[in-house]
Amino acid sequence: MERVVMYPMLTKENKITGLEPPDFLLLVGVYLFVFLFSKTLWVNLIVVLGAYVFLRLFKRKKAPRYTQSLVRFLVKPSRYTQARELDR
């Protein structure tokens, strides 16, 4: 039985500064939101750094694309029918 060569770039996840792209966009959104209220660069950087540390700790040992699944779960309307309750 032959082994198939798997190149690392095929299995590597896309990450920007250790965060997945939607998490990085969330971080950019935090920066833009804070910039509306504070024009001081140092305050903005401290808040963004705090948000970055929070996201890294929150995402620790979570499945890939956890944030996307969480947002989809919260935004997508769910329908519960009576028949579904009677099946139990």
N, C-alpha and C positions, 0 to 999 in steps of 0.2 A: 504494500500500500504506500503510495507516494504522498508526501506532505505538500500542501499548497502554500506557496509563499504569500503571506499577507503583509502588505506594506503598511507602515504605521499611519500614514496620512489618510488611509481609507477608514480606519477605525477611530481616529482622533476626533474629538468633539470640537466644534467651533467655540472658542472662548476669547474674550477680550478682557485683559487684565484679570483673568481668573473667573470672569462671569460670563454666562451665556448672553447672546445678543439681546434678548428681551430684558434681562436684568440690567444690562448696560444702558439700554434705552430708558429704563426706569430711573437709573442713576442720573442720566442727562436731564430727565424730566424734573428730578428733585433739584438739580442745579438751577434750571431755568425758573422753577417756582420760587426758590429762595432768592434768586437774583431780582425778582419783582419787588421784594420787600427790603432787601439789604443790598446796598451798592458797594459795600466793603468786600473786597476780594478775599481777605483772610477769613471773615465770617463764613462766606460762601464755601471756601475750601474746607473749613472745619466741619461744616454741616455735611458736605458731600463725603468727606472722609468718614464721618460717623455713619452715614447711610451705607457706604461701601463696606465698612466693618460689619454692620448689622446684616447686610445681604450675604456676606461671606459666611458668617456664623449661622444664619438662618438656612442657607443652602447646604451646610455641612451634612453629609451622609443622606442626602435626599436623592431621589431618582433624577435622571436627566430630564429636562423639560418640565420640571415640577411646577415652576411658576406659570407656564402656559396652561398646564392642566388645572391649576388652582383658579386662574382667571376664567378659563372656560367653564369650570364648574360654578363659579359665582355669577357669571353673566348669563349663561344659557338658562332659559326658563325650563323648569322641569314640570312634567305633568304627572300627577298622581291620580289614577282612576280608582273607582270603587272596586272594580274587578281585580286590580292588583292587590288591594288590601284583603280581599276575600280569599285569595290563593294561599295565604299564610295559615 
